[in-house]
């Protein structure tokens, strides 16, 4: 099965109201139908409202599997809309259980390296008017994931992703999510993950802190 870009999306900061207070977010993204430029910080034209928790080299591009959309439509009781998770690329053929940390994918001249799962926050609940949305995402492990840009270039809707490098012993995105959010996670899981060089620094530090609390 081919891995294909089904949609490309970018967002700019906007203010929305939450509990009577304004919240700035870029989770509301608009589709692009032309070829877009990609550099080390992501798709040109995409901006972040919270650079502390979003964006940067390790979170340059967010990808989300198209196959999950039917589940979320049923769960929410309505069409979740495009870029429902604030992703830059909606892709088919590559779920969290298929992709591994450190996988390198080629799209034309662009090279992407999978760096970490997407960690859902309250803004996903705000976008869908469902406070439990982040919890539901964590329970399923269907978070989507981030990638670094190893080589700049152009991408378009319909482009295919080709796996060009894989570290066979690295965990899948789903397994990393399980280690962070599921009750079944063990200290042995965390010990293995802090060794995964391709996993983003923030996530490795998170697991290291968990281990230190056990001492």
C-alpha positions as CSV (number, residue, x, y, z in Angstrom):
1,X,0.0,0.0,0.0
2,X,1.4,3.4,-1.0
3,X,1.8,6.2,1.6
4,X,0.2,9.3,0.1
5,X,-0.3,12.9,1.1
6,X,-4.1,13.5,1.2
7,X,-4.0,17.1,2.4
8,X,-1.6,19.9,3.2
9,X,-2.6,22.5,5.8
10,X,-1.1,25.6,7.4
11,X,-2.4,27.9,10.2
12,X,-1.8,31.3,11.6
13,X,-2.5,32.4,15.2
14,X,-6.0,33.4,16.1
15,X,-7.8,34.1,19.3
16,X,-10.8,32.0,20.5
17,X,-12.7,32.1,23.7
18,X,-12.4,29.5,26.4
19,X,-14.3,29.9,29.7
20,X,-14.7,33.6,29.0
21,X,-11.0,34.1,28.3
22,X,-9.1,34.5,25.0
23,X,-6.8,31.7,24.0
24,X,-4.3,32.1,21.1
25,X,-3.9,29.0,18.9
26,X,-2.9,27.9,15.4
27,X,-4.7,24.6,15.5
28,X,-7.3,25.9,13.0
29,X,-5.5,25.2,9.7
30,X,-6.5,25.9,6.1
31,X,-5.9,23.6,3.1
32,X,-3.3,24.5,0.4
33,X,-3.7,23.0,-3.0
34,X,-0.5,24.3,-4.6
35,X,3.0,23.0,-4.2
36,X,4.5,24.2,-0.9
37,X,8.0,24.8,0.2
38,X,9.4,22.9,3.2
39,X,12.5,23.9,5.3
40,X,14.0,23.0,8.7
41,X,11.1,24.7,10.5
42,X,8.3,23.2,8.5
43,X,6.0,24.3,5.7
44,X,6.5,27.9,4.7
45,X,3.5,29.9,5.8
46,X,2.7,27.8,8.8
47,X,3.1,29.6,12.1
48,X,2.9,28.7,15.8
49,X,1.1,30.4,18.6
50,X,2.9,28.6,21.4
51,X,6.6,28.2,20.4
52,X,7.4,26.7,23.8
53,X,5.2,23.6,23.1
54,X,4.9,23.6,19.3
55,X,7.2,24.0,16.4
56,X,11.0,24.0,16.2
57,X,13.3,21.5,14.6
58,X,11.9,18.4,16.4
59,X,8.3,19.4,15.6
60,X,8.7,20.9,12.2
61,X,5.8,19.0,10.5
62,X,2.9,17.3,12.1
63,X,1.4,14.3,10.3
64,X,-1.9,12.5,10.9
65,X,-3.3,9.3,9.4
66,X,-6.4,9.7,7.3
67,X,-7.6,6.2,8.3
68,X,-8.5,7.4,11.8
69,X,-11.0,10.0,10.5
70,X,-13.9,7.6,10.2
71,X,-13.5,6.6,13.9
72,X,-13.4,10.2,15.1
73,X,-16.5,11.0,13.0
74,X,-18.4,8.2,14.7
75,X,-17.0,9.1,18.2
76,X,-17.9,12.8,17.8
77,X,-21.2,12.2,16.0
78,X,-20.2,14.6,13.3
79,X,-17.6,15.2,10.6
80,X,-14.4,16.4,12.4
81,X,-13.4,18.5,9.4
82,X,-10.1,18.9,7.6
83,X,-6.9,19.0,9.6
84,X,-8.9,17.9,12.6
85,X,-5.8,17.5,14.7
86,X,-4.0,20.6,13.5
87,X,-1.8,18.5,11.3
88,X,0.2,19.9,8.4
89,X,-0.1,16.7,6.4
90,X,-3.0,14.2,6.4
91,X,-1.5,11.0,5.0
92,X,-2.9,7.6,4.1
93,X,-1.1,4.3,4.7
94,X,1.0,5.1,7.7
95,X,-0.6,4.7,11.2
96,X,1.1,5.1,14.6
97,X,1.6,1.3,14.8
98,X,3.4,1.3,11.4
99,X,5.8,4.2,11.8
100,X,8.9,4.0,14.0
101,X,10.9,6.8,15.7
102,X,13.8,7.6,13.4
103,X,12.2,6.4,10.2
104,X,13.3,8.6,7.3
105,X,10.8,9.2,4.5
106,X,11.5,10.7,1.1
107,X,8.9,13.0,-0.6
108,X,10.5,14.2,-3.8
109,X,13.6,16.0,-2.6
110,X,12.3,16.4,1.0
111,X,13.6,14.0,3.7
112,X,11.5,13.7,6.9
113,X,12.7,11.9,10.1
114,X,10.0,10.9,12.6
115,X,10.9,12.5,15.9
116,X,8.0,12.0,18.4
117,X,4.3,11.5,18.8
118,X,2.0,14.5,18.9
119,X,1.1,15.2,22.5
120,X,-2.6,16.4,22.4
121,X,-3.5,19.3,24.6
122,X,-6.7,21.1,25.7
123,X,-6.8,23.0,22.4
124,X,-7.9,19.8,20.6
125,X,-10.9,19.7,22.9
126,X,-11.4,23.4,22.3
127,X,-11.3,22.9,18.5
128,X,-13.9,20.1,18.7
129,X,-16.0,21.5,21.6
130,X,-15.3,18.2,23.4
131,X,-13.3,18.5,26.7
132,X,-12.5,14.8,26.7
133,X,-10.9,14.8,23.2
134,X,-7.3,14.8,24.4
135,X,-8.1,11.9,26.8
136,X,-9.7,9.9,24.0
137,X,-6.7,10.5,21.8
138,X,-4.3,9.2,24.5
139,X,-6.5,6.2,25.2
140,X,-6.3,5.1,21.6
141,X,-2.7,6.2,21.0
142,X,-3.9,7.8,17.7
143,X,-2.0,11.0,18.2
144,X,-0.4,11.6,14.9
145,X,3.4,12.3,15.0
146,X,6.0,14.9,14.3
147,X,8.9,14.9,11.9
148,X,12.2,16.8,11.5
149,X,13.1,18.1,8.1
150,X,16.5,16.6,7.1
151,X,16.4,18.0,3.6
152,X,14.4,21.0,2.2
153,X,12.3,20.9,-0.9
154,X,8.7,20.9,-2.2
155,X,5.7,18.8,-1.5
156,X,2.2,18.6,-3.1
157,X,-1.0,16.8,-2.4
158,X,-0.9,13.4,-4.0
159,X,2.9,13.0,-3.4
160,X,4.0,9.6,-2.1
161,X,6.3,8.9,0.9
162,X,9.1,6.4,0.5
163,X,10.7,4.8,3.5
164,X,14.5,5.2,2.9
165,X,15.9,4.5,6.4
166,X,14.8,2.6,9.5
167,X,16.4,1.7,12.8
168,X,15.0,-1.8,13.3
169,X,15.0,-1.8,17.1
170,X,13.4,1.6,17.5
171,X,9.9,1.7,18.9
172,X,6.7,2.6,17.0
173,X,4.9,5.8,17.7
174,X,2.1,3.8,19.2
175,X,4.5,2.1,21.6
176,X,6.0,5.5,22.7
177,X,2.4,6.7,23.4
178,X,1.7,3.6,25.5
179,X,4.9,4.2,27.5
180,X,3.8,7.8,28.3
181,X,0.1,7.6,28.7
182,X,-1.0,4.0,29.4
183,X,-1.1,2.4,32.9
184,X,0.6,-0.7,31.6
185,X,3.9,1.2,31.0
186,X,6.9,0.0,33.0
187,X,10.2,1.5,34.1
188,X,11.9,-0.9,31.6
189,X,9.9,0.8,28.8
190,X,11.2,4.2,29.9
191,X,14.8,3.0,30.2
192,X,14.7,1.8,26.6
193,X,13.2,5.0,25.4
194,X,15.8,7.4,26.9
195,X,18.3,5.5,24.8
196,X,16.6,6.2,21.5
197,X,18.7,8.9,20.0
198,X,16.2,9.8,17.3
199,X,13.4,10.5,19.9
200,X,13.1,14.2,20.6
201,X,14.9,15.6,23.6
202,X,11.7,16.7,25.3
203,X,10.3,13.1,25.2
204,X,13.6,11.5,26.3
205,X,13.8,14.0,29.2
206,X,10.2,13.2,30.2
207,X,11.0,9.5,30.5
208,X,14.3,10.2,32.3
209,X,12.4,12.3,34.9
210,X,10.0,9.4,35.5
211,X,12.9,7.1,36.1
212,X,14.5,9.5,38.6
213,X,11.3,9.7,40.6
214,X,11.6,5.9,41.2
215,X,15.0,6.3,42.9
